[in-house]
């Protein structure tokens, strides 16, 4: 049979099959289509889950490698500055190609270590995720850390999802990174009067037991912007700020975030004693 013969033969066969098909076949086709879509979705999701886990380790290894090369580059004593600056630019580009994905993927602050050298060259990135202290130096002391503790009111052993920063009533509370005010809650229980701010890279911060709120929902805030004042609203036994950091919806220990910005900037000031600290 030639080409036309074959086509006509199959067309006839298909038309005959269509005539024979009862009305219910439309529903069957739809069910089959839905089944195919579900199967495809399952594979896409499964693939997504597996790829989002694998590259975190890969990216971390790569970031550590680039970070170390960058550190070596910065302390290099080679006389050829063109080669050194060219290599530095290449390393910065390689880091910048991956850093957004990396910051979205990391589950906590332990992964930031590999970025410390990069952050010394690009410290402005620290404004976009929690890296500053939400209270003024000298106003507070950490009265309760993150993790399992005996609850101050019930006495039961319970996980504390943030840190408590004891401070006098009315002391200013600042946003620890730039972001958008996601939620303002006024409650007599739990966190009492509190603010939740959404930041870049899947970070959120929560400021609890406030006496006053000085921002509104949907408002954009800068890092260090005044957002409220210390109080003792909700389940609280004294004036303090309950400070929480959530990464990809999960509460993490905020302690290592408190020194992050200070560490980077202190290092920069030490490197340039004639500089006033501003980059
Ligand atoms: Zn607390």
Boltz pocket constraint, residues with backbone or C-beta under 6 A from the ligand:
constraints:
  - pocket:
      binder: B
      contacts: [[A, 144], [A, 160], [A, 162], [A, 163], [A, 164], [A, 241], [A, 242], [A, 243]]
      max_distance: 6.0
